[in-house]
Amino acid sequence: MNNNTQTTQYYAQFFKCLSEPVRLRILFLLHKRGELCVCDLVDTLEISQSVVSRHLAYLRTHELLNSRREGAWIYYTLSDDHVFLNEVMNVFVKDGENSDQFLNDISRLSEPSNSCC
């Protein structure tokens, strides 16, 4: 496989990661908050833990997220090493601040607590 094919496949996978509304909502929240655990996302998005975890795993597998474990909980952040993601996120978040869905998510996202984590 030549370099052009690899580049094309890389970008196709990258944009496939962004093609799912739940993943976009997760990315928006992470960009706004910086770090969140699964329970924060479950409560905010009002989606089951298994669905949130599946999307987080997909984003992590494609190197868009970093994770760290603290006890039984895993915390997620956007990948700092992904220059293209950072560029796309800046444009996405700026435009997303006009989205009722994203603004509702932010308003439901409570301050971090130790209630579940």
Secondary structure by P-SEA (a helix, b strand, c coil): ccaaaaaaaaaaaaaaaaccaaaaaaaaaaaacccccaaaaaaaacccaaaaaaaaaaaaaaccbbbbbcccbbbbbcccccaaaaaaaaaaaaaacccaaaaaaaaaccccccccc
